[in-house]
Amino acid sequence: MEHVDASQATRVVGDVVAPPATDTYFQGEPGLIATFDLDYDSIIDFYTKVSWAAVLSFPPFCILSTFACVPCFLSKNVEWKARSQHVALTRDGIRYVREKHKTWCGLPCSDKGKESKTVPYDKITDCDVQEPAGAACCCFINRVLYEVHVDTASSGPGKEGQKMHELELSGLRYANEFKSAVWAIKRGEVPANASMPMGPRAEQLAAAPLQDQMSTHLLTEIRDELRQLNATMRQAPPQAK
């Protein structure tokens, strides 16, 4: 798959550039703002190495898995799982889809059904990027994938004290641009030439003032009224006071 040059991006979210995508999975879907590509080739390469390392590092499992034909389909399972993923920003939130895909030996009876999830922007408390560093599987395999962690108020500690994220995206091609676009939309900025029509939700985001701006404007008006009232009282005759 060819890498897309971010300098050729045409979609703008305020001052944030959303790179053009090659993934057409969400094409024609109502409310679509921007699709973000996953680097399938890098994802497949990394997790194939990790999976083989896990199998070979435990000989008993390696022997048993041979009888179950696991080694024959290990690489295919990684590829089927990786290429089933799709990510987009929509009017309603971050949309993540894992479409129906083959598992195990690839027989129809072992297919895994479609899964989808939408995280609303107003529920997001954090969206951060973890850049690749270090190695996996006893320092044999270098980490090469960017990780995007999306949290909401319901995110919390999971097993072994590790934090559970509302959504984890591994191998997103333009991870930092994705993060910037999410925060821009949360601020109420709408893409100049978004893939969606300017519906009520988009018009509200584009036109409505932010809450802190409304509060500042109201307090400024109250202050000015009080100053005018004080000036009037000072200028009034003593008997009028």
C-alpha positions as CSV (number, residue, x, y, z in Angstrom):
1,M,0.0,0.0,0.0
2,E,1.4,3.4,-1.0
3,H,1.9,6.0,1.7
4,V,-0.1,9.2,1.3
5,D,1.8,12.5,1.4
6,A,0.3,14.6,4.1
7,S,1.3,17.8,2.2
8,Q,-1.3,16.9,-0.4
9,A,-4.1,16.9,2.2
10,T,-7.2,18.8,1.1
11,R,-9.5,18.5,4.2
12,V,-9.1,21.2,6.8
13,V,-10.5,21.1,10.4
14,G,-10.0,24.6,11.5
15,D,-6.2,25.0,11.4
16,V,-5.8,21.2,11.5
17,V,-5.1,19.1,8.3
18,A,-6.7,15.7,8.0
19,P,-4.6,13.7,5.4
20,P,-6.5,12.1,2.5
21,A,-7.3,8.4,3.0
22,T,-7.2,5.4,0.7
23,D,-9.7,3.4,2.8
24,T,-13.1,3.6,1.1
25,Y,-15.0,1.5,3.6
26,F,-17.0,4.5,4.9
27,Q,-17.6,6.1,1.5
28,G,-21.2,7.3,1.2
29,E,-21.9,6.9,4.9
30,P,-24.1,9.8,6.3
31,G,-22.3,12.2,8.7
32,L,-18.8,11.2,7.6
33,I,-16.2,13.9,8.4
34,A,-12.9,12.2,7.6
35,T,-11.5,8.6,7.2
36,F,-8.1,7.7,8.7
37,D,-5.9,4.9,7.3
38,L,-4.4,2.1,9.3
39,D,-1.0,1.0,8.2
40,Y,-2.1,-2.6,7.5
41,D,1.3,-3.8,6.2
42,S,3.2,-2.6,9.3
43,I,0.4,-4.0,11.6
44,I,0.6,-7.4,9.9
45,D,4.4,-7.5,9.9
46,F,4.7,-6.6,13.6
47,Y,2.0,-8.9,15.0
48,T,3.1,-11.8,12.8
49,K,6.5,-11.6,14.4
50,V,5.0,-11.3,17.9
51,S,2.7,-14.3,17.3
52,W,5.5,-16.5,16.0
53,A,7.8,-15.5,18.9
54,A,5.0,-16.4,21.4
55,V,4.5,-19.8,19.8
56,L,8.2,-20.7,19.5
57,S,9.0,-19.5,23.1
58,F,6.7,-22.2,24.6
59,P,7.7,-25.6,23.1
60,P,4.7,-27.6,24.5
61,F,2.2,-25.1,23.0
62,C,4.2,-25.2,19.7
63,I,3.8,-29.0,19.5
64,L,0.1,-29.0,20.3
65,S,-0.6,-26.1,18.0
66,T,1.1,-28.1,15.1
67,F,-1.6,-30.8,15.4
68,A,-4.3,-28.0,15.3
69,C,-2.7,-26.5,12.1
70,V,-2.1,-23.2,14.0
71,P,1.3,-22.5,12.3
72,C,-0.2,-23.0,8.9
73,F,-2.8,-20.3,9.4
74,L,-1.0,-18.0,11.9
75,S,0.1,-15.4,9.4
76,K,-3.3,-15.5,7.7
77,N,-5.2,-15.0,11.0
78,V,-3.1,-11.9,11.7
79,E,-3.8,-10.5,8.3
80,W,-7.6,-11.3,8.4
81,K,-7.8,-9.5,11.8
82,A,-5.7,-6.5,10.8
83,R,-7.5,-5.8,7.5
84,S,-10.9,-6.0,9.0
85,Q,-10.3,-2.7,10.9
86,H,-11.5,0.7,9.8
87,V,-11.5,4.1,11.6
88,A,-13.3,7.4,10.8
89,L,-14.4,10.7,12.4
90,T,-18.1,11.1,12.0
91,R,-20.6,13.7,13.1
92,D,-21.5,11.6,16.1
93,G,-18.0,10.7,17.2
94,I,-15.0,8.4,16.6
95,R,-16.3,5.4,14.7
96,Y,-14.3,2.1,14.8
97,V,-15.4,-0.9,12.8
98,R,-14.1,-4.4,12.8
99,E,-15.9,-6.1,9.9
100,K,-16.8,-9.8,9.6
101,H,-13.6,-11.8,9.0
102,K,-12.2,-15.3,9.0
103,T,-10.5,-16.9,11.9
104,W,-8.7,-20.2,12.8
105,C,-8.6,-22.3,9.6
106,G,-10.7,-19.9,7.5
107,L,-13.8,-22.1,7.4
108,P,-17.2,-20.3,7.4
109,C,-18.1,-21.9,10.7
110,S,-15.3,-20.0,12.5
111,D,-16.0,-16.6,11.0
112,K,-16.1,-13.7,13.5
113,G,-19.0,-11.3,13.2
114,K,-18.9,-7.6,12.6
115,E,-18.2,-5.3,15.6
116,S,-18.6,-1.5,15.7
117,K,-18.2,1.2,18.2
118,T,-18.8,5.0,18.3
119,V,-17.2,7.2,21.0
120,P,-19.1,10.6,21.2
121,Y,-16.9,13.6,21.2
122,D,-18.6,15.1,24.3
123,K,-17.8,11.9,26.3
124,I,-14.1,12.0,25.4
125,T,-11.9,13.1,28.4
126,D,-8.5,12.3,26.8
127,C,-7.1,11.4,23.4
128,D,-3.4,10.8,23.3
129,V,-0.7,9.2,21.2
130,Q,2.0,6.8,22.4
131,E,4.9,6.8,20.0
132,P,6.7,3.5,19.3
133,A,9.7,2.8,21.6
134,G,11.4,-0.2,23.1
135,A,10.8,-3.8,22.1
136,A,8.3,-6.6,22.5
137,C,8.8,-10.3,23.3
138,C,12.0,-10.2,25.3
139,C,13.5,-7.4,23.4
140,F,13.6,-9.4,20.1
141,I,11.0,-7.3,18.2
142,N,11.2,-3.5,17.9
143,R,7.9,-1.7,18.4
144,V,7.0,0.2,15.3
145,L,3.3,1.0,15.7
146,Y,1.8,4.3,17.0
147,E,-0.9,3.8,19.6
148,V,-3.8,6.1,20.1
149,H,-5.6,5.9,23.4
150,V,-9.1,7.4,23.7
151,D,-10.5,7.7,27.2
152,T,-14.0,8.6,28.6
153,A,-15.2,9.0,32.2
154,S,-15.9,5.2,32.3
155,S,-12.2,4.4,31.6
156,G,-10.5,3.0,34.6
157,P,-8.1,0.4,35.9
158,G,-8.3,-3.1,34.4
159,K,-6.6,-6.4,35.1
160,E,-3.2,-6.2,36.9
161,G,-3.7,-2.5,37.5
162,Q,-3.4,-1.5,33.9
163,K,-5.6,1.3,32.7
164,M,-8.5,0.3,30.4
165,H,-9.1,2.7,27.5
166,E,-12.4,3.3,25.9
167,L,-10.8,2.8,22.5
168,E,-7.3,1.7,21.5
169,L,-6.0,2.1,17.9
170,S,-2.8,0.4,17.0
171,G,-1.0,1.2,13.8
172,L,-2.9,4.3,12.8
173,R,-1.0,5.9,9.9
174,Y,-1.4,9.6,10.9
175,A,-1.8,9.2,14.7
176,N,-0.9,12.8,15.6
177,E,-3.2,14.3,12.9
178,F,-6.0,12.1,14.2
179,K,-5.5,13.3,17.7
180,S,-5.4,17.0,16.6
181,A,-8.6,16.5,14.5
182,V,-10.5,15.0,17.5
183,W,-9.5,17.9,19.8
184,A,-10.4,20.4,17.1
185,I,-13.9,18.9,16.7
186,K,-14.4,18.9,20.5
187,R,-13.6,22.7,20.4
188,G,-16.5,23.1,17.9
189,E,-14.4,23.5,14.7
190,V,-16.0,21.9,11.6
191,P,-14.0,20.9,8.4
192,A,-14.1,23.5,5.7
193,N,-15.0,20.9,3.1
194,A,-16.1,17.9,5.2
195,S,-17.5,14.8,3.6
196,M,-20.8,15.4,5.3
197,P,-23.5,18.0,4.5
198,M,-23.8,20.9,7.0
199,G,-26.6,19.4,9.1
200,P,-28.0,20.8,12.4
201,R,-25.2,19.3,14.5
202,A,-22.5,20.7,12.3
203,E,-24.1,24.1,12.1
204,Q,-24.4,24.2,15.9
205,L,-20.7,23.3,16.2
206,A,-19.7,26.0,13.7
207,A,-22.0,28.8,14.8
208,A,-22.6,28.5,18.6
209,P,-20.1,30.3,20.8
210,L,-18.2,28.2,23.3
211,Q,-19.4,28.1,26.9
212,D,-16.5,30.1,28.3
213,Q,-16.9,32.8,25.7
214,M,-20.6,33.1,26.6
215,S,-19.8,33.4,30.3
216,T,-17.1,36.0,29.6
217,H,-19.5,38.1,27.4
218,L,-22.2,38.0,30.1
219,L,-19.9,39.0,32.9
220,T,-18.5,41.9,30.8
221,E,-22.1,43.2,30.2
222,I,-22.9,43.0,34.0
223,R,-19.6,44.9,34.8
224,D,-20.4,47.6,32.3
225,E,-24.0,48.0,33.6
226,L,-22.7,48.3,37.2
227,R,-20.1,50.9,36.1
228,Q,-22.8,53.0,34.4
229,L,-25.1,52.7,37.4
230,N,-22.4,53.9,39.7
231,A,-21.6,56.8,37.5
232,T,-25.2,57.9,37.3
233,M,-25.5,57.7,41.1
234,R,-22.5,59.9,41.6
235,Q,-23.8,62.6,39.2
236,A,-27.3,62.6,40.7
237,P,-28.3,65.6,43.1
238,P,-28.0,64.9,46.8
239,Q,-31.8,65.0,47.3
240,A,-32.2,62.4,44.5
241,K,-29.9,60.0,46.3
